[in-house]
Amino acid sequence: MTIPDTLRDLLSDLEAALEDHSFALHRARRAALPLQERLAVVRASHGSWERLEAAQRALERAAGSAI
């Protein structure tokens, strides 16, 4: 796999992780949810946040090695 292909894959991974986390936050903002359910959604979003951070780190490592 070439560097551009790797970067494209890593960017796709980052974008997917960002979409997942964004959706979780969107759910937590819903005014119709009671406070406890909103807090549960926020707690449950921890995994999507970790995936987002991991995808960002992988992209930064690849970008650093490509320079």
CORTAWO-V231388 format. One record per backbone hydrogen bond with DSSP energy under -1.0 kcal/mol. NH is the residue of the N-H (numbers start at 1). CO is the residue of the C=O. Records with the same first field share a line. If there is no record, write none. Layout:
BEGIN
NH: CO, CO
END
This chain:
BEGIN
6: 2
7: 3
8: 4
9: 5
10: 6
11: 7
12: 8
13: 9
14: 10
15: 11
16: 12
17: 13
18: 14
19: 15
20: 16
21: 17
22: 18
23: 19
24: 20
25: 21
26: 22
27: 23
28: 24
29: 25
30: 27
33: 30
38: 34
39: 35
40: 36
41: 37
42: 38
43: 39
44: 40
45: 41
46: 43
49: 45
50: 46
51: 47
52: 48
53: 49
54: 50
55: 51
56: 52
57: 53
58: 54
59: 55
60: 56
61: 57
62: 58
63: 59
64: 60
65: 61
66: 62
END
